[in-house]
Amino acid sequence: MYGWRAKIGILVPPGNPTVEVETASVVPHGVSVHYTRMTASGPTGTHVGQRERNLSQIESVDGCVELLHTLSPSVVALAHTATSYTLGQAGEAELIDRIEKKYGCRFITAFGSSLEAFQHLNIKKIGYATPYSEETTTEGQQHIEACGLKVLKVARLDNVINIYHETPERAYMAGRSAFHEDADAIYLSGVGMPTLEALQQLENDTGKVVLSATSCMMWNALRISGVREPISGYGRLLANA
């Protein structure tokens, strides 16, 4: 049987081609990952319509968890960071509480997992890198700071036509641009931009802990599932699980 150590369910935005590939690359032997796609209309991966897509995806969460629940997963993760910025702290807490009570399984978000990772590594001050619009980047910074962290530097990728067309090389450059000498870590927000390949190189070159929403989500999902196997090549968080 696949998933004899743990089964992880993941909710993916409808146009996102990145999540399945990246999360599958950091799954230990004996762990299976199962995906379903949330609902959103309009263009995907663009800055225009981001908030509307976020709200539509939130409305589809129950139906998605209903499908994944039939697999008896150890945990279900919502793989979309900006959704947390739209929900806010209270809205996200309410969603998590409602889903967990309704389906009897652990439910996490990419951003909530990032907060868990910050706490685990005692990270208080960060450099913040995004592929978002200026509006969404600012909303994310405000949300991060409302959660008790200090954002010492913000770096936003220029000339983004579609987040899903971005590359690990561009993620690396965003991370380098977010470097601040006094920061405890560099954080790459967004699971649509490929980040995992850039994390170890960023740590090597900056000397900082480097996290992404995807690395934090998978670290948290594996931890909750009781799988604590070190995964090398993707930064300190996963390597020291």
N, C-alpha and C positions, 0 to 999 in steps of 0.2 A: 504494500500500500504506500502510495506517495503521501508525504506529509506525516510520516510516523513520529517525527520529533515535534513538529508544529505545523499548523496551517495558518497562513496569513492572508486575510482578505484586503483588497485595496480598491478604493473608489477612484476612478480616473476621469478627468475632464474629457469630453467627447472627442476633441481634436488633438489630444496630446499623444505624440508618438514616442515620448521619452521615458515615461514612467515604467512601462513594462521592461524595457531593455535595461535601464539602470538598476532597478530593484532586483531583477533576476541575476545581475552580475555579483551581488553581494549576499546571496542566499547560501548558507551552509548545507552540506549534504544532510538529507533527511527532513529538510524544511521545504514545503511547497507554498507557492504564492498564487493566489487566484484573484482575477480582476473582473470588475464590471464597470461600465461607463455611465457617468451621470448624464443628465439631460441639460442641454443649453442650445439656444438657437442663435442664428446669425454667424458672422465670421468668427473663426477660431484663431487664437494666438495673437490677435491684434490688440493694440492699446484701446482702440475705439470699441465700446460696448463691454468693457471689462466688468464693470459693476453689475450690469444687467445679466451677464453670464453667471457671475457669482451667485446672484439671487436665485436664478433658475436652477443652478446646481444644488443649492441648499434645499430647494423644494423637492428635489428628486432623491435626497439621501435615504429617506425611509424605504422607498422601493428598492433601492440598490442594496441596502443592508438586508432587506427581506430575502433577496436572491442569494447573497453570500451566506446568510445564516443557515441555509440548508446544508452547508458543508461543515458545520460545527467548527468554525475557525477559532483559534486562540485569541485573535484580536482582529479588528477591522480598522483600517486607516483611511482617512480622507486625504488624498494626495493633491492638495491644492492650497498653497500658502495664503494667497490673497483672499480666499474665502474667510479666513480667520480675521483679516483686517476689516472686512465688511461686517462680520458678525459682532465684533468687539468682544471684550472679555466676558461680559454677562451673557451675551447671546451664544457664545461658544460653549460656555459652561452649561447653559440650559439644554443645548442640543446634545452634548455628550451625555448628560444625566438622563435625558429622555430616551435616547437610543439604547443606552445600557440597560435601563429598566425595562424597556419594551422587548428587547431581544436577548437579554441575559448574557451578553458577551462584551468584552472590553472594546471601547471605541475611542480612537485617538485621531488627532489631526497632525498635519506636517508641522504647523507652527507650535502647537502645544508640545509636540515632541522636541522641538528646538528649545523651548523653555526648560524642559526636563534636562536636556543635554547641557544647557548653560549652567543650571544648578549643579549637575553632576560634576562638572569641571570647574566649578567656582568662578564662572565667567561673569563679570559685572559690566565691562566696557567693551564695546565692539566697533569694528569697522563694518559698514553695511553696504552690500553690493546688490544691485537689482537689474533686471532687464525691463522693468516696468516704465510706464509713463511717469512724468514728474508728479502728477496727482496721486497715483497709486504708491509711488515711492515715499512721498510725504506721509500718506495715510499709514503705510507700514512703519515708518520711523516713529510716528506718534503712538502707534499701538505698542511697539517694542518698548518705548520709554514709559508708557502707561503701565507696562508689566514690570517696571522696576530696573531696567537696564539703561545704561548711558550709551548713546550713539555718538562716537567721537568723530566719525567721518562717514560721508555718504558718497557712493560712486554709482552712477547710473549709466548703463550702456547707451551710447548714442546710435542713432540711425537704425533703430530696431523696427523692421517692417513686420516681422512675425516672430514672436518669442520661440516658436517651435522650429524655426530655421536657424537658431543660434547654434554655436559650436563650443566644445570644451576650451578651445583656444580663446574665444571671446570671453568665456566665463573666467578663465585664468586672468585675462587683462582686467576684467571688472574687479576681481579679487585683489590684484596688485594695486589698483587705483584706490581701493578702500583701506589700504594699509595705513595705520596710525601707530606711532611708536609707543604710545601709552595704552593702546587697546590690549585686552586680554586675548582677543580672538578676532578673526575675520569671518563674517557670516554672509553666505550667498543665499538670498531668498529666491523662492520660485522653483517648482519641480519641473516646469516645462523646459527651462534652459538646462542643457546637459552640464552637470557640474562634477560628477564623481571622478572623472579622469583627471580633473584639474586639482583636486584637493591635496594629494601628496606632494605634487610639484610646488604648489603654493606654500605648503608648510616648509618644504625644504628651502625655498627661496626667501621667505619672509621671516622664518623663525617663529611664527605665530601658530597657535591652534587655528585650523581652518575647518569650518563646518558649513554644510549646506542643508537646506530643508530636507532634501532626499536622504542624506547620510543620517541626519537626526531621526527622521521618521523610521528608517530601517533599524537603526540602533535601538530605538524605543520599542518597536514591534517585536524584535527578537528578544529583548530583555523581558518584556511582559510575557512572552511565550516560554520563558525559562531556558532560552538558548543563549549561552554566553561564550560563544566561540570567537576568538580573535580573528579578524578579517584584515589582512595586511594590504597596503597599497592605496588606501582611501583615507588616510589621515589618522590622527591619534584616537579619535572617538571610537571608531570601529576596531582599530588595532588593539585597543586595551579593553575590549568588552569583557 
